[in-house]
Amino acid sequence: SGFSILAGTNVSYNWLYIGSCYRFSEDNADAVAFSAGARLGKFQFGYSYDYTVSKLTNTSGGSHEVFLNYFFEKKL
């Protein structure tokens, strides 16, 4: 049990954005993540890399993620 916190920020300019965050728990520093991407209309796509800072080390080379999001309209 315990807690886990993900703290970070994103900065955007027009349709591009970059961001970073730090993930840690009560007794363990876990990872630093960096992301970048773009939003075009209702689609957002990008890339994220998690760099492990815990005792697990980066033997695996970190974690890579490519994503595609679609934003639905909310009808009132």
KARA-V282526 format. One record per residue. RES is the residue in one letter. SS is DSSP state (H for helix, E for strand, L for the rest). PHI is phi in degrees with one decimal (NA if undefined). OMEGA is omega in degrees with one decimal (NA if undefined). Layout:
BEGIN
res=RES ss=SS phi=PHI omega=OMEGA
res=RES ss=SS phi=PHI omega=OMEGA
END
This chain:
BEGIN
res=S ss=L phi=NA omega=-174.9
res=G ss=L phi=113.7 omega=-178.3
res=F ss=L phi=-131.0 omega=175.9
res=S ss=E phi=-138.7 omega=-177.4
res=I ss=E phi=-126.2 omega=173.8
res=L ss=E phi=-119.8 omega=-177.9
res=A ss=E phi=-120.6 omega=-179.3
res=G ss=E phi=-171.6 omega=-179.0
res=T ss=E phi=-150.7 omega=173.0
res=N ss=E phi=-123.7 omega=175.5
res=V ss=E phi=-123.8 omega=-179.6
res=S ss=E phi=-124.5 omega=175.8
res=Y ss=E phi=-139.5 omega=-174.0
res=N ss=L phi=55.2 omega=-176.1
res=W ss=L phi=-101.7 omega=179.3
res=L ss=E phi=-99.7 omega=174.1
res=Y ss=E phi=-147.6 omega=171.8
res=I ss=E phi=-135.5 omega=-179.8
res=G ss=E phi=-162.7 omega=175.4
res=S ss=E phi=-152.2 omega=176.9
res=C ss=E phi=-153.9 omega=-178.9
res=Y ss=E phi=-127.7 omega=-178.8
res=R ss=E phi=-113.3 omega=179.3
res=F ss=E phi=-148.9 omega=178.5
res=S ss=E phi=-124.4 omega=-176.9
res=E ss=L phi=-55.1 omega=-174.9
res=D ss=L phi=-129.7 omega=-174.8
res=N ss=E phi=-155.4 omega=167.9
res=A ss=E phi=-77.8 omega=-171.4
res=D ss=E phi=-107.6 omega=-173.0
res=A ss=E phi=-155.9 omega=170.2
res=V ss=E phi=-115.5 omega=-177.9
res=A ss=E phi=-120.2 omega=176.9
res=F ss=E phi=-124.2 omega=-179.3
res=S ss=E phi=-141.6 omega=177.0
res=A ss=E phi=-153.5 omega=179.7
res=G ss=E phi=-177.0 omega=-177.8
res=A ss=E phi=-146.0 omega=174.6
res=R ss=E phi=-120.5 omega=179.5
res=L ss=E phi=-125.5 omega=-176.3
res=G ss=L phi=64.4 omega=-179.3
res=K ss=L phi=-90.3 omega=-178.7
res=F ss=E phi=-108.0 omega=173.2
res=Q ss=E phi=-131.0 omega=177.4
res=F ss=E phi=-137.1 omega=-179.2
res=G ss=E phi=-177.8 omega=-177.5
res=Y ss=E phi=-136.1 omega=177.8
res=S ss=E phi=-137.1 omega=177.3
res=Y ss=E phi=-129.8 omega=175.5
res=D ss=E phi=-101.1 omega=176.7
res=Y ss=E phi=-102.8 omega=-177.4
res=T ss=E phi=-73.3 omega=177.5
res=V ss=L phi=-116.7 omega=179.7
res=S ss=L phi=-83.2 omega=178.7
res=K ss=L phi=-65.9 omega=179.9
res=L ss=L phi=-70.4 omega=-176.7
res=T ss=L phi=60.5 omega=-178.3
res=N ss=L phi=-109.7 omega=178.9
res=T ss=L phi=-56.4 omega=-179.1
res=S ss=L phi=-81.6 omega=-178.9
res=G ss=L phi=86.2 omega=-179.0
res=G ss=L phi=83.8 omega=-176.9
res=S ss=E phi=-124.6 omega=179.1
res=H ss=E phi=-105.1 omega=179.4
res=E ss=E phi=-142.3 omega=172.8
res=V ss=E phi=-116.7 omega=-175.5
res=F ss=E phi=-137.7 omega=176.0
res=L ss=E phi=-138.0 omega=178.9
res=N ss=E phi=-115.7 omega=173.8
res=Y ss=E phi=-123.7 omega=-178.8
res=F ss=L phi=-99.6 omega=177.4
res=F ss=L phi=-83.2 omega=176.0
res=E ss=L phi=-84.0 omega=176.3
res=K ss=L phi=-95.1 omega=179.0
res=K ss=L phi=-92.6 omega=-179.4
res=L ss=L phi=-90.5 omega=NA
END
